[in-house]
């Protein structure tokens, strides 16, 4: 890697064993894509409760030449649905599993010179905001078919996430996330 690996711990104790585990996962990423230029990992215990059952958020940023950084980050509720007693090891393993998958896709796209480029607008659909749970970093949109799709704050490319209200028009690209269909590349239509 051209840039030294960065590993940071926020709101939690630094651990040699956890850091070693992260470095092993990064080595695996380099095996998948030897041209990585940088990798930053942040373990952040944003929330806690008396029983210490809320896992930390693990955010991974991977720099690959010729494309935007690959960023992986998910909220603790994803791990709490997937594991009975999620901990930092589960959070790290799950984040790197997703990062490996995204890195493999990026590598395949970079190597696939024969595929015809499809303009992003061909995959955009119209929808409207169905629900914005107060104080959360996600919402739900209603498709023209009447189904509901999850979208995260980070998926909003244009418009102000904090000003979105039920019924606001938007465009989106449908994708498949870890738990099923999601909306990505969300753009607000009415300038909010």
Buried (B, 14 or more C-beta within 10 A) or exposed (E): BEEEBEBEBEEBEEEEEBBEBBBEBBEEBBEBBEEBEBBBBBBBBEEEEEEEEBBBBBBBBBBBEEEEEBEBBBBBEBBBEEBEEBBBEBBBBBBBEBBBEBBEEBBEEBEEEEEEEEEEEEEBBEBBBBEBEEEEEBBBBBBEEEEEBBBBEEBBEEBEBEEBEEEBBBBBBBEEBEEEEBBBBBBBBEEB
